[in-house]
Amino acid sequence: MCGILVLSGSNRPFHHELLRHLRRRGPDAIGFWADTAVQIGHARLAVIGLDERGTQPLESPTHVLAYNGEIFNFNKIAERLRADGVMLRASNDAEVLLHAWAHWGPAVLHELEGFWAFAIYDKLRRRLFLVRDQFGVKPLYYWWSKNTLCVASLIGTILDAVPDAPVLDYEAISEYVRYQFTFGDKTFVKQIRKVPPGHVVEVDVDGGPPRISKYEDIFAPSGSREVVTEEWIARTRDLVVESVLASTIGDTPFTTFCSGGLDSSLITRIARPEIAYHGNYSDPECNETFFAQQAVHDTPIRLFVVNAQETFNLVSRLEEIIEDFDELTIGSVVLPLDDLLGQVKRRYKVILTGTGGDELFAGYARYQLALGECYQESYRALYQRMHKLTSVADRFEYTHRKGDPTLYRFYQPDVEKTFAGAYEACRGTDDELEAMLRFDRRHFLEGLLNIDDKLAGRHSLESRPSLLHQRLVRHLQTVSVGGFLRNGALKPVLREIAAGIVPRSLILRKDKMGFTTPIGTFVNRASHLIRERIMASRFRDHYDLRRLNFTAETKFSREVFGLLMLDLWLNRYGVR
């Protein structure tokens, strides 16, 4: 986990205060580089190559690099560089990336395994390249105007560095209030864009608009389609093991998040950390400690159970989180995850997660619901509400809806057409399950990864989604997904892959909760504080307050929580 800041065309002084938001992401060292056209700052979390040789920005005769991520196969790439006569000063992935780009250019991106977001400046051509990995594990934002370019790992850092007032993008905010994520490269600020996953943004620092190009759509359908056989399961199991073990690379120890579900249990049992972390609430409907204990049973792994806070001021707690969570996406999981990572940072810098497993192996009940089937009592009410919808696409969109958007006066209903267009763009065949999986991999997953990144960065940690390995994901694109839902079971393929590694009792589970938070309970306890905050907000006219009673209907209702998060964000980052 590191933080990047690049400025070009700005007359403002470039100094360490501009890195203040990034220092949590990179507490181990800061570095600066500048010429007459570009100024680059970097805050480092040292994981590979712990000495000062890893301090960035790194410079070669032709390029300067500011990088965030981990390249798992950097040693193999270093061997190829040395075979071509390239001299490497240190043995870390940042230096290897710097010289590999100088030697091969963007072609090297197809060879990298891991995750990354980086800015690399070609000193001779005076061009800056902004790059993100194919999944979007690490963020990279940029503000471009005719006179100024600002690039950073955080939106808040850009707003600190650029004197111009931000303009709110109500289309993006409408997408959030409807689906809790945004499409494409949009953020809540019109001038700030995201480098899309699998893309390169090229900027001539002497003038001209950014040029965006895709180097890989890793979720695109493959030309061939295998069927799931025992031999395919065995090959995929080997790839899963290789992927998880690759994600343990580093010069510091690692831990795992062990929720008690299949993904994290599989990763924990393969990686074998000394300690695995688990979070829970006292409410039985939000507590899976029993299953997490089974995940480490008969192993030397110790389970560290974190009891998430249940008594707190919800408004002030979220106001504090918003300082680091500057791009709003999915869910109330930020509360227990914040507590869990606060404990992890006492011993570790790296935590392995199972983020992406549900998108890769069909782990969401919404796929069954969209196909017209309901196997879980807890989804019966939703199933009955959506049953009148006749198309799979409409039912799938319905399962992604979050709350009542008419509470927001600025809401733009056309975002529902944006969703429909994005879904149609995910069709490679007539297989609706394939389209749904591709949609969630391209759009929903990036929101989950944003939560992991921002909360881990808040605690000076690096989160690594161990199943999002390029070779494994490309392999999954070559198989027919017809068997990914079977006999009412979610993730049947991953269950077969996990056989012999994970205890059978976990493989056969059908009641996985997820990292469930009783957010409705917390909202109701703090309803008077929420009311006071919203009524005093300078954005209160954005909401239809006549229709809002500031309480949650059920233990898991997120409507008021979503509004509170947005209002806190607007008051922290938005300018009218």
Salt bridges, closest charged atoms under 4 A:
ASP28 OD2 - LYS349 NZ 2.70
ASP51 OD2 - ARG53 NH2 2.94
GLU59 OE2 - LYS123 NZ 2.66
GLU70 OE2 - ARG464 NH2 3.81
ASP84 OD2 - HIS103 NE2 3.01
GLU95 OE2 - HIS99 NE2 3.65
GLU111 OE1 - ARG80 NH1 3.85
GLU113 OE1 - HIS469 NE2 3.49
GLU113 OE2 - ARG471 NE 2.94
ASP122 OD2 - HIS63 NE2 3.62
ASP122 OD2 - ARG125 NH1 3.65
ASP160 OD2 - ARG20 NH2 3.16
ASP160 OD2 - HIS21 ND1 2.94
GLU175 OE2 - LYS186 NZ 3.11
ASP185 OD1 - ARG193 NH1 3.22
GLU202 OE2 - ARG125 NH2 4.00
GLU202 OE2 - ARG127 NH1 3.28
GLU202 OE2 - ARG211 NH2 3.45
ASP206 OD1 - ARG126 NH2 2.80
GLU216 OE2 - ARG474 NE 2.91
ASP217 OD2 - ARG442 NH2 2.49
GLU226 OE1 - ARG235 NH2 2.62
GLU231 OE2 - ARG235 NE 2.63
GLU242 OE1 - ARG471 NH1 2.96
ASP263 OD2 - LYS491 NZ 2.95
GLU274 OE2 - ARG302 NH2 3.19
ASP283 OD2 - LYS555 NZ 2.90
GLU285 OE2 - LYS555 NZ 2.42
GLU288 OE2 - ARG509 NH2 2.76
GLU288 OE1 - LYS512 NZ 2.85
ASP298 OD1 - ARG269 NH2 3.14
GLU319 OE2 - ARG533 NH1 3.06
GLU320 OE2 - ARG458 NH2 2.93
GLU323 OE1 - HIS21 NE2 3.94
GLU323 OE2 - ARG572 NE 2.65
ASP324 OD2 - ARG24 NH1 2.80
ASP324 OD2 - ARG458 NH1 2.85
ASP326 OD1 - LYS454 NZ 3.14
GLU327 OE2 - LYS194 NZ 2.92
ASP338 OD2 - ARG317 NH2 3.48
ASP338 OD1 - ARG458 NE 2.74
ASP338 OD1 - HIS459 NE2 2.64
ASP339 OD1 - ARG317 NH2 2.85
ASP358 OD1 - LYS491 NZ 2.80
GLU377 OE2 - ARG380 NH2 3.34
GLU397 OE1 - ARG401 NE 2.94
ASP404 OD2 - ARG547 NH2 2.89
ASP414 OD1 - LYS417 NZ 3.81
GLU416 OE2 - ARG178 NE 3.51
GLU424 OE1 - ARG427 NE 2.99
GLU432 OE1 - ARG427 NH1 3.18
GLU434 OE2 - ARG225 NH2 2.29
GLU434 OE2 - ARG438 NH2 3.57
ASP440 OD2 - ARG366 NE 3.03
ASP440 OD1 - HIS400 NE2 2.90
GLU446 OE2 - ARG132 NH1 2.98
ASP453 OD2 - ARG25 NH1 2.92
ASP453 OD1 - LYS138 NZ 3.21
GLU462 OE2 - ARG464 NE 2.73
GLU496 OE2 - ARG486 NH1 2.61
ASP511 OD1 - ARG509 NE 2.87
ASP541 OD1 - HIS542 ND1 3.23
ASP541 OD2 - ARG576 NH2 2.99
ASP544 OD1 - ARG409 NH2 3.85
ASP544 OD1 - ARG546 NE 3.16
